[in-house]
Amino acid sequence: MLEDYLKAVSLLTVLGDSKVLEKRIEELTEKGKEENYIIKGKLSEKDEEIRSMKEELSSMRSEMKDVLEVLKIAKSKNGMIVKDRTTLDEDRNISFCEVPTL
């Protein structure tokens, strides 16, 4: 009961209000600083994730350009990307050799 009375008195007095408010302001200021620190950390993580994704996208674009170039070559040569040299030796064994045309 005494504890409840002391809490009530500190909340009801003008001087107590000032001290309670100052303490609450300090608590909220500290909490705000902590939350800002956490937010900055998360933003930094997201920035790194975006940077990594941009690099990966750039790499994928480069690879796609290479694939499209090979497809253009294949299309211009009726689907052939390499020349096939199939030979038959004196023992009638078949050997295959592909010579790149790129």
C-alpha positions as MATLAB code, in Angstrom:
seq = 'MLEDYLKAVSLLTVLGDSKVLEKRIEELTEKGKEENYIIKGKLSEKDEEIRSMKEELSSMRSEMKDVLEVLKIAKSKNGMIVKDRTTLDEDRNISFCEVPTL';
ca = [
       0.000    0.000    0.000;
       2.848    2.353    0.831;
       4.414    1.690   -2.553;
       1.167    2.575   -4.310;
       0.916    5.771   -2.276;
       4.479    6.777   -3.148;
       3.846    6.136   -6.832;
       0.666    8.183   -6.722;
       2.301   11.068   -4.858;
       5.185   11.296   -7.330;
       2.741   11.310  -10.205;
       0.492   13.954   -8.665;
       3.040   16.530   -7.588;
       4.228   19.219   -9.992;
       7.849   18.708   -9.074;
       7.420   14.991   -9.421;
       5.805   15.488  -12.821;
       8.841   17.361  -14.004;
      11.215   14.639  -12.826;
       9.009   11.868  -14.216;
       8.790   13.656  -17.541;
      12.557   14.225  -17.661;
      13.176   10.569  -16.913;
      10.641    9.522  -19.555;
      12.254   11.857  -22.099;
      15.659   10.319  -21.377;
      14.231    6.810  -21.745;
      12.540    7.665  -25.034;
      15.647    9.417  -26.339;
      17.774    6.369  -25.545;
      15.193    4.060  -27.085;
      15.133    6.247  -30.206;
      18.923    6.066  -30.504;
      18.840    2.274  -30.202;
      16.100    1.993  -32.805;
      18.004    4.302  -35.184;
      21.105    2.138  -34.773;
      19.081   -0.991  -35.606;
      17.446    0.696  -38.608;
      20.814    1.866  -39.958;
      22.174   -1.660  -39.630;
      19.229   -3.138  -41.487;
      19.492   -0.493  -44.212;
      23.167   -1.301  -44.605;
      22.331   -5.006  -44.970;
      19.696   -4.207  -47.592;
      22.104   -1.946  -49.479;
      24.642   -4.785  -49.588;
      21.954   -7.220  -50.736;
      20.895   -4.839  -53.531;
      24.517   -4.352  -54.607;
      25.018   -8.105  -54.746;
      21.826   -8.595  -56.740;
      22.880   -5.882  -59.213;
      26.219   -7.631  -59.746;
      24.460  -10.957  -60.268;
      22.021   -9.377  -62.733;
      24.897   -7.809  -64.648;
      26.641  -11.185  -64.840;
      23.448  -12.864  -66.036;
      22.982  -10.205  -68.734;
      26.518  -10.779  -69.951;
      25.933  -14.532  -70.102;
      22.655  -13.999  -71.970;
      24.461  -11.826  -74.536;
      26.948  -14.654  -75.062;
      24.132  -17.183  -75.531;
      22.346  -14.895  -77.984;
      25.564  -14.468  -79.955;
      25.971  -18.244  -80.244;
      22.340  -18.557  -81.326;
      22.851  -15.874  -83.998;
      25.873  -17.778  -85.321;
      23.941  -21.051  -85.302;
      21.018  -19.430  -87.123;
      23.284  -17.951  -89.773;
      24.893  -21.372  -90.395;
      21.688  -23.443  -90.556;
      21.983  -24.652  -86.982;
      25.645  -25.714  -87.230;
      28.008  -24.250  -84.700;
      30.909  -26.598  -85.485;
      32.050  -28.456  -88.590;
      31.813  -32.226  -88.282;
      34.647  -34.277  -89.729;
      33.611  -37.871  -89.542;
      36.216  -40.266  -90.902;
      36.414  -43.980  -91.568;
      39.848  -45.606  -91.235;
      41.155  -48.695  -93.017;
      39.724  -51.004  -90.306;
      36.321  -49.384  -90.848;
      36.400  -47.623  -87.484;
      34.521  -44.351  -87.339;
      36.087  -41.339  -85.689;
      34.413  -38.024  -85.029;
      36.088  -34.688  -84.909;
      34.434  -31.347  -84.472;
      36.220  -28.239  -85.641;
      34.827  -25.011  -84.168;
      33.660  -22.490  -86.757;
      33.474  -19.537  -84.380;
];
